[in-house]
Amino acid sequence: MKLYKYKSYEEYKRVQISANKSKINSSWVDTNSIGGLTKYIFEHNDDVKFGLCHGTRRGLEQQAFIDNFDFIGKTVEVIGTEISDTASTYPHTIEWDFHNVKKEWLGKVDFIYSNSLDQSYKPKECLDAWMSCLGDLGLCILEWTWNHGDVHPPNKFCNGINCTHSGSKRDPFGATLKEYKSMIKEKYVLKDVLTNDPTKDNGETHRGERFFLVIENE
């Protein structure tokens, strides 16, 4: 496990905004996987009404959830957060540091999804903040791929500019899948570990195996 140490919060925010803008035209998200997660969430709670997606850049995650819930006849409000001032450019997206919690979210969120915990400078506290937002049937889903570890295997989609190692200045938190699981189990219930179909992955900067760690409060 690696965690990059910044000199100050201002440095962290500056680096994250710069990284966001340099990668604004690319996306990590696999919308086919989002379809599967939508079905999973609905089967768990058919009264789902509100979700959060953290660290969403161009907002593809929340739009995919909205569209997939709409497809099954369910209207669900889904908001994405992004620390950069580019957030206002994209639908259903607010400019927000995902380490922080709005009072109206506390205990009110049906699901949280993020593939961006590697961008946290204090991941355990960040997870605590997210979990505090979940309602009684709430689920937090963290996506993990090799990119979230502290060692990267070769990736044909990496152009050498937009791909960075977790545990580095741009992506400060790097941990193996096993370490993610251990961190989760310190306080919370690891309900499931889901996987995608790598042959149907339509991500722009990653195509392949993805793991989705489904977390509940005790």
C-alpha positions in Angstrom: 0.0 0.0 0.0 1.3 3.4 -0.9 0.0 6.9 0.0 1.7 10.0 -1.5 2.1 12.8 1.0 1.4 16.4 -0.2 2.9 19.5 1.4 -0.6 21.0 1.8 -4.2 20.6 0.9 -3.8 23.4 -1.6 -1.1 21.3 -3.4 -3.4 18.3 -3.5 -6.3 20.3 -4.9 -4.0 22.0 -7.5 -2.6 18.7 -8.7 -6.0 17.1 -8.9 -7.5 19.9 -10.9 -4.5 19.9 -13.3 -4.9 16.1 -13.7 -8.6 16.4 -14.4 -8.0 19.0 -17.1 -5.3 17.0 -18.8 -7.5 13.9 -18.9 -10.8 15.6 -19.6 -11.2 14.1 -23.1 -10.7 10.5 -21.8 -12.7 8.3 -19.6 -12.0 5.2 -17.5 -15.6 4.1 -17.0 -17.1 1.0 -18.6 -20.8 1.8 -19.2 -21.6 -1.9 -19.8 -20.4 -2.6 -16.2 -22.7 0.3 -15.0 -25.6 -1.6 -16.6 -24.8 -4.6 -14.5 -24.4 -2.6 -11.4 -27.7 -0.8 -12.0 -29.5 -4.2 -12.1 -27.7 -5.3 -8.9 -28.6 -2.2 -7.0 -32.3 -2.4 -8.1 -32.5 -6.1 -7.1 -31.1 -5.2 -3.7 -33.5 -2.2 -3.3 -36.3 -1.7 -5.7 -37.2 1.6 -4.0 -33.8 3.2 -5.0 -34.2 7.0 -5.5 -30.8 8.7 -5.0 -27.2 7.9 -5.8 -23.8 9.6 -5.8 -20.8 9.0 -8.1 -17.5 10.5 -6.9 -14.7 11.8 -9.0 -16.5 11.6 -12.3 -14.6 14.0 -14.7 -17.0 14.2 -17.7 -20.0 12.7 -15.8 -20.3 9.5 -17.8 -20.9 7.4 -14.7 -23.9 9.2 -13.4 -25.4 9.5 -16.9 -25.0 5.8 -17.4 -26.8 5.0 -14.1 -29.6 7.4 -14.9 -30.1 5.9 -18.4 -30.0 2.3 -17.1 -32.5 3.0 -14.3 -34.7 4.8 -16.8 -34.5 1.7 -19.1 -36.0 -0.5 -16.4 -38.7 2.1 -15.7 -37.1 3.7 -12.6 -36.4 7.4 -12.2 -33.4 7.9 -10.0 -31.5 11.1 -9.2 -27.8 10.6 -9.6 -25.3 13.3 -8.9 -21.6 13.2 -9.7 -18.8 15.1 -7.8 -15.7 16.5 -9.3 -13.1 18.7 -7.6 -12.3 20.7 -10.7 -14.1 23.8 -11.9 -14.8 21.8 -15.1 -17.7 20.2 -13.2 -20.2 22.8 -14.2 -19.6 21.9 -17.8 -21.3 18.5 -17.5 -24.9 17.5 -16.6 -25.7 16.1 -13.1 -22.2 17.1 -11.9 -21.2 19.5 -9.0 -17.9 21.0 -8.1 -17.0 19.2 -4.8 -14.2 17.6 -2.9 -15.4 14.0 -2.3 -13.7 13.9 1.1 -16.5 16.2 2.3 -20.2 15.5 3.0 -23.2 17.7 2.4 -25.6 17.5 5.4 -28.5 16.6 3.2 -26.6 13.4 2.1 -26.2 12.0 5.6 -28.1 8.7 5.8 -30.0 9.5 2.7 -28.1 7.9 -0.2 -29.2 4.6 -1.7 -25.9 3.9 -3.5 -22.4 5.4 -4.0 -20.2 4.4 -6.9 -16.6 5.4 -7.5 -13.5 4.3 -9.5 -11.5 7.2 -8.0 -10.6 6.3 -4.4 -7.0 6.2 -5.7 -7.3 10.0 -6.0 -7.8 10.3 -2.2 -5.1 11.7 0.0 -6.7 10.1 3.1 -8.6 7.0 1.8 -9.8 5.6 5.1 -11.4 8.9 6.2 -12.8 9.3 2.7 -14.5 5.9 2.9 -15.9 6.8 6.3 -17.4 10.0 4.8 -19.0 8.0 2.0 -20.4 5.3 4.3 -21.9 8.0 6.5 -24.1 9.0 3.6 -25.7 5.6 3.1 -29.3 4.9 4.1 -30.5 1.6 5.7 -30.3 -0.3 2.4 -27.4 1.8 1.0 -24.5 0.3 -0.9 -21.1 1.7 -1.6 -19.4 0.3 -4.7 -15.7 0.8 -5.2 -14.2 -0.2 -8.5 -10.7 -1.7 -8.5 -8.4 -2.6 -11.4 -4.7 -3.0 -11.7 -4.5 0.8 -12.1 -5.4 1.2 -8.4 -2.5 -0.9 -7.3 1.0 0.4 -6.6 2.6 -1.6 -9.5 1.3 -1.3 -13.1 1.5 -4.1 -15.7 1.7 -3.1 -19.3 -1.5 -1.5 -20.7 -2.0 -1.0 -24.4 -4.5 1.8 -23.7 -1.9 3.9 -21.8 -0.4 6.6 -23.9 2.3 7.5 -21.3 0.6 10.8 -20.5 -2.8 10.1 -19.2 -1.9 6.9 -17.3 -0.2 7.3 -13.9 0.7 5.0 -11.1 -1.4 5.0 -8.0 0.7 6.0 -5.0 2.0 8.9 -7.1 1.4 12.6 -7.0 -1.6 12.5 -9.3 -3.1 9.3 -7.9 -1.9 9.3 -4.3 -3.5 6.1 -3.0 -2.2 2.8 -4.3 -3.3 -0.6 -2.9 -3.8 -4.2 -4.0 -7.2 -5.7 -4.2 -6.4 -7.7 -1.1 -5.4 -4.4 0.7 -8.7 -2.8 -0.4 -10.6 -5.7 1.1 -8.7 -5.5 4.3 -9.2 -1.8 4.7 -13.0 -2.2 4.1 -13.4 -5.0 6.6 -11.8 -2.9 9.4 -15.1 -1.1 9.8 -17.6 -2.3 7.3 -19.2 -5.4 5.6 -17.8 -6.5 2.3 -21.1 -7.8 0.9 -19.9 -8.9 -2.6 -17.0 -8.7 -5.1 -18.5 -8.4 -8.5 -16.6 -8.7 -11.8 -17.3 -7.5 -15.4 -17.1 -9.3 -18.7 -13.7 -8.1 -20.0 -14.7 -8.9 -23.6 -17.5 -6.4 -23.4 -15.6 -3.6 -21.7 -16.0 -0.3 -23.6 -13.8 1.9 -21.5 -11.6 4.4 -23.3 -8.4 4.2 -21.3 -8.9 0.7 -19.8 -10.4 -2.4 -21.2 -10.3 -5.6 -19.3 -11.0 -7.1 -15.9 -12.6 -4.9 -13.3 -13.6 -5.7 -9.7 -16.5 -4.0 -7.9 -16.3 -4.2 -4.1 -19.9 -3.8 -2.7 -19.8 -2.4 0.9 -22.5 -2.1 3.5 -22.7 -0.6 7.0 -23.1 -3.2 9.8 
